[in-house]
């Protein structure tokens, strides 16, 4: 590995130390369905996002709620002296990317077979502080 690549990698690690995020990998839900719920909470304050996810009828909202709670917990680990109510935490970024597919075959008429693709996704959620960005 070259020195420029190594320097770039250490810079990225330094930037990620300040970020508070949580990742959900290989979630067995289609990315399209997960994005519908993720779009509802993108850019919202944490308290409002939690209430939206808690009362949503969609199935992926349960997994996103758990992921958001994990991100909040990660924030508390990095900032043990701060209080969540006083800090204006919001969801800065939420990305839903496609993951691997399980490919299955279903019997079809006249000896044929149809392919079934069971999709999964990766979700990355980044929290930020409103007070910090305005300073």
C-alpha positions in Angstrom: 0.0 0.0 0.0 1.4 3.4 -1.0 2.0 6.2 1.4 -0.7 8.4 -0.2 -3.3 5.6 0.2 -2.2 5.1 3.8 -2.5 8.8 4.5 -6.0 9.0 2.9 -7.1 6.0 5.0 -5.9 7.5 8.2 -7.7 10.8 7.3 -10.9 8.9 6.8 -10.5 7.1 10.1 -10.0 10.5 11.8 -13.2 11.9 10.2 -15.2 8.8 11.2 -14.1 9.1 14.8 -16.1 12.3 15.1 -19.2 10.8 13.4 -21.8 8.9 15.3 -23.4 6.2 13.2 -24.9 2.8 13.3 -25.0 0.2 10.5 -27.5 -2.6 9.8 -26.1 -5.2 7.4 -27.9 -7.9 5.4 -31.3 -7.0 6.6 -33.8 -9.4 4.9 -36.1 -6.7 3.5 -36.2 -5.3 0.0 -34.3 -2.0 -0.3 -37.3 -0.4 -2.0 -39.5 -1.0 1.0 -36.8 0.1 3.4 -36.3 3.4 1.5 -40.0 4.2 1.9 -39.6 4.3 5.7 -36.1 5.8 5.6 -37.3 8.8 3.6 -39.9 9.5 6.3 -37.3 10.1 9.0 -34.4 11.6 7.0 -33.4 15.0 8.4 -35.8 14.8 11.4 -34.9 15.3 15.0 -34.3 12.1 16.9 -37.4 12.3 19.2 -39.7 12.9 16.2 -38.1 10.1 14.2 -38.6 7.7 17.0 -42.3 8.5 17.3 -42.7 8.2 13.5 -41.0 4.8 13.5 -42.9 3.5 16.6 -46.3 4.2 15.1 -45.6 3.3 11.5 -47.5 0.3 10.2 -44.7 -0.8 7.8 -42.6 -3.8 8.8 -39.1 -2.2 8.1 -39.9 0.5 10.7 -39.3 -1.9 13.5 -35.7 -2.6 12.3 -35.0 1.1 11.7 -36.3 2.0 15.1 -33.9 -0.5 16.7 -31.1 0.9 14.5 -31.9 4.5 15.6 -31.8 3.4 19.2 -28.4 1.8 18.6 -27.1 5.1 17.0 -28.4 7.1 20.0 -26.6 4.6 22.3 -23.4 5.1 20.3 -23.7 8.8 20.7 -24.1 8.4 24.5 -20.9 6.3 24.5 -18.9 9.0 22.8 -20.5 11.8 24.9 -21.0 10.4 28.4 -21.2 13.9 30.0 -23.8 15.4 27.6 -27.5 15.1 28.0 -29.6 13.9 25.0 -32.5 16.3 25.8 -30.3 19.4 25.7 -28.4 18.3 22.5 -30.4 18.7 19.4 -29.7 15.4 17.7 -31.0 14.8 14.2 -30.6 12.2 11.5 -28.1 13.8 9.2 -27.8 10.9 6.8 -29.6 7.6 6.2 -28.5 5.4 3.3 -30.2 2.2 2.1 -28.0 0.1 -0.2 -28.8 -3.2 -1.8 -27.1 -6.3 -0.4 -26.8 -9.9 -1.7 -29.8 -11.7 -3.1 -31.0 -15.2 -2.3 -32.0 -16.7 -5.7 -34.6 -19.4 -5.6 -36.6 -21.3 -8.3 -40.4 -21.7 -8.2 -42.0 -24.3 -10.4 -44.1 -22.8 -13.3 -46.5 -24.4 -15.7 -45.4 -26.7 -18.6 -42.1 -27.7 -16.9 -40.6 -24.2 -16.6 -39.2 -22.4 -13.6 -39.5 -18.8 -12.5 -36.7 -17.2 -10.5 -37.5 -15.6 -7.2 -35.1 -13.0 -5.9 -35.2 -12.5 -2.1 -33.6 -9.2 -1.7 -31.8 -7.8 1.3 -30.2 -4.4 2.2 -27.6 -2.5 4.2 -28.7 0.6 6.1 -26.3 3.3 7.4 -27.6 5.9 9.8 -25.6 9.0 10.8 -26.5 11.3 13.7 -25.4 14.9 14.1 -25.9 17.7 16.5 -27.8 20.8 15.3 -26.0 23.1 17.7 -22.6 21.9 16.4 -23.4 22.5 12.8 -24.6 26.1 13.3 -21.5 27.2 15.3 
